[in-house]
Amino acid sequence: MSKKYVVGLGDNVVDYYQNQNVKYPGGNAVNFSVFAPKQLVDSYYVGSLAKDDDGELILNSLKDENVNTSF
């Protein structure tokens, strides 16, 4: 039996709460990709990320959650 996996494909955003000076990574595909490994499946994220601090925040957050970003 092959291992199941999911792919989150699409959008990503960074929510910035200026009054708290805090940023949170997110977006439908990012959130889905992060939730999936918690359900014992492999997870991949495919999407465009900027080469700036916000892009790094999203990329590092995905890696911290064991989401494969190799694509």
Secondary structure, DSSP 4 states (H G I P E B T S, - for coil): -PPPEEEEES--EEEEETTTTEEEEE-HHHHHHHHGGGGTSEEEEE----SSHHHHHHHHHHHHTT-B---
